Amino acid sequence: MSGRAVSPTVAARDGRLCCAACGHDLGPASGAWKERAARRERPLAEAGGPAWDTGFPGVVLREFACPGCARLLDTETARPEDPPLLDRLAD
């Protein structure tokens, strides 16, 4: 897949963001691509077992995957009420 890499898994091409593996469209380059990704959220302790338990109740692991090919695009830890982190190209 050609285009400018936003991350190892997301690329920008012709003003759009896409999955670097399959090219699935994830929206405009100026937008929040995670809103168009498949998302799974689960408690850290459930995701990785006791070693991942931070002692802070409610912290979750968010997994963002390509809706086209199911490739894992990104992960982040957050509180459930926090919005996803914004990943954007630097100007």
C-alpha positions as CSV (number, residue, x, y, z in Angstrom):
1,M,0.0,0.0,0.0
2,S,1.5,3.4,-0.9
3,G,0.9,6.6,0.9
4,R,2.3,8.4,3.9
5,A,2.5,6.3,7.1
6,V,0.5,7.7,10.1
7,S,1.6,4.6,12.1
8,P,2.7,1.1,11.2
9,T,-0.9,0.2,10.6
10,V,-2.6,3.4,9.3
11,A,-1.6,5.3,6.1
12,A,-2.7,8.5,4.5
13,R,-3.5,8.5,0.8
14,D,-5.2,11.2,-1.3
15,G,-6.5,13.1,1.7
16,R,-7.9,9.9,3.3
17,L,-6.7,7.6,6.1
18,C,-6.8,3.9,5.4
19,C,-5.7,0.5,6.8
20,A,-2.1,0.0,5.7
21,A,-2.8,-3.7,5.2
22,C,-6.0,-3.8,3.1
23,G,-6.7,-0.1,2.2
24,H,-10.1,0.0,4.0
25,D,-11.1,3.7,4.2
26,L,-11.0,5.1,7.7
27,G,-12.2,8.6,6.8
28,P,-10.6,12.0,6.0
29,A,-7.0,12.6,7.0
30,S,-8.1,15.5,9.2
31,G,-10.6,13.3,11.0
32,A,-10.6,10.9,14.0
33,W,-10.0,7.6,12.3
34,K,-10.7,5.6,15.5
35,E,-14.4,6.5,15.2
36,R,-14.5,4.4,12.0
37,A,-12.6,1.5,13.4
38,A,-14.1,-1.6,15.0
39,R,-13.6,-1.2,18.8
40,R,-13.4,-3.6,21.7
41,E,-13.0,-2.4,25.3
42,R,-12.3,-4.6,28.3
43,P,-10.9,-4.2,31.9
44,L,-7.1,-4.4,31.9
45,A,-7.1,-7.3,34.4
46,E,-9.3,-9.3,32.0
47,A,-7.2,-8.4,29.0
48,G,-3.9,-9.4,30.4
49,G,-4.5,-11.2,33.6
50,P,-3.2,-10.2,37.1
51,A,0.1,-8.7,35.7
52,W,-2.0,-6.0,33.9
53,D,-4.1,-5.1,37.0
54,T,-3.1,-1.5,37.7
55,G,-5.0,-1.3,41.0
56,F,-7.1,1.5,39.5
57,P,-10.7,0.1,39.0
58,G,-12.2,1.0,35.7
59,V,-9.1,1.3,33.6
60,V,-9.7,-0.5,30.3
61,L,-7.8,-1.7,27.3
62,R,-9.2,-0.4,24.0
63,E,-8.4,-2.2,20.8
64,F,-9.1,-0.6,17.5
65,A,-9.3,-2.9,14.4
66,C,-9.8,-2.5,10.7
67,P,-13.4,-3.2,9.8
68,G,-12.2,-4.5,6.4
69,C,-9.6,-7.1,7.4
70,A,-9.7,-7.2,11.2
71,R,-6.0,-6.2,11.6
72,L,-5.3,-4.6,15.0
73,L,-4.6,-1.0,14.3
74,D,-3.9,0.4,17.7
75,T,-4.5,0.0,21.4
76,E,-4.7,2.4,24.3
77,T,-5.5,2.3,28.0
78,A,-8.1,4.7,29.4
79,R,-11.0,5.2,31.7
80,P,-14.3,4.2,29.9
81,E,-15.6,7.8,30.0
82,D,-12.5,9.2,28.3
83,P,-12.6,9.9,24.5
84,P,-10.2,7.9,22.3
85,L,-6.8,9.5,21.8
86,L,-6.5,11.4,18.6
87,D,-3.8,10.2,16.2
88,R,-3.1,12.8,13.5
89,L,-0.4,13.5,10.9
90,A,2.0,16.3,11.9
91,D,2.0,19.3,9.7
